[in-house]
Amino acid sequence: MFFRRYERSSTIVTTNRPIEDWGKMLGDATAAGALLVRFLHHAVVISITGPSYRLHERKRKGPEIP
């Protein structure tokens, strides 16, 4: 459980959704807020922006041949 790891171990979470959307995603803004407060307490948030690498590769390879 998360509480056993608190301040003892690292956790990495990746998502393509901004933090602002978590309330809507989880269906409960209050619960999402409580979760995020605890989760982000000692967090380092790294935002990566730019074009999608997958789309870049798709364009580079060209159209698929059936």
N, C-alpha and C positions, 0 to 999 in steps of 0.2 A: 504494500500500500504506500501511497505517496507520503503519508505522515511519518512513516518509518524512515524514509529517506531524507526528510527535511533537515537541512544544514549538515548532512552527512555525506551526501553523494550527489553527483551531477545527473541532470536529466536534459535531454535534447528533444525539443518539439519542433517539427517543421510543418508549415501550413502555407497555403496560398491565399488564405483569407486574412484580412486585417483584423486587429484586435477589436475594433469597433463593431464588427459583424458577429462576434461570438454570442452575444445575447440572442440575436435572431436565430443563429444556427442551433443553439441549445434549447431554444424555445422558452427561456426564462432569463430575462435580463438581470434580475436580482441574483440568481444563483450563478450566472456567468460572472457577474461583478465580484462576488465573493470568491469564486474560483480564481479569477485573474489576480485579485489582490494578493492572495496567498502564493500563487504561482509566480508572479512577477516580483515578489518581495526582494529577492537577491538576483534577479535575472539580468542577463545581458541580451538585449533584443538587437538582432542584426537584420536590417531590411535590405533585401537585394532587389534592385530594380533593373529594368532593361528588357530587351526582347527575349522571347522564349527560345531556349536552346533547341528544343524539339522542333519548333516551327522553322528555325534556321536550317536545321538538318534536312527537313522535309523539302524546303525550297531548293536546297543545294542538290539534292538527289533528283529532283524533277518529278514529273507525274509517274504514277505506277502504271505498269503494263499488265493488263488482265491476263 
